[in-house]
Amino acid sequence: MTKYLSLIVSLLVYTAAMIGGYLYCTGKYDAISAWAIIVTGAVVIWYTWETMQLRREAFSQREMQLRPFITFYKGDSGYVIENIGHGVALDVYIDTVKLDDTEIRFPQRIPILKQNIVLPFQTEIYINGKRIDEIFTAILDHRYTVSDINLNIQFSNIEGKRYSLVEIISPKMLSLRGFKP
């Protein structure tokens, strides 16, 4: 019923306006015609506004269907990257993270990452510019890290629209912040 309420109210207002114009302008057919055109114009303007709102919502829904969503986490056999979004992710990479004298690099770029695909992702740890053993990559695991680490994940959707996602690795917690188109 609520689906048709807007239509019913609009028709009642339009009918009342037409009857009011007819009664107010009895015998003046030019005035009645002008009144009908004004009311019809108002209805067309309202309809145009509603159609514009529907178009915006449809565009938003389409964008949500195309948007990839990338996560980085510790898998069974190392660090992995996964697309949990609805669309294909293109040119996926993670920016280098600098923590005092430690630098975490992610040299790998993934050209295409389909929906629900999990791929291993290479990580490298450098202290004072010197590469160290991979055992120190444990600082990227939320179970072992001692401070917050912000990973800036960059990717684009199938239409080439770039996205940036900040994933925060905190002690005992993994969270996401700031999904920016």
Buried (B, 14 or more C-beta within 10 A) or exposed (E): EEEEEEEEEBEEBBEEBBEEBBEEBEEEEEBBEEBBEEBEEEBEEBEEEEEEEEEEEEEEEEBEEBBBBBBBBBBEEEBBBBBEBBBBBBBBBBBEBEBEEBBBBBEBEBEEBEBEBBBEBEBBBBEEEEEEEEEBBEBBEBEEBEEEBBBBBBBBBEEEBEBEBBBBBBEEEBEBEEEEE
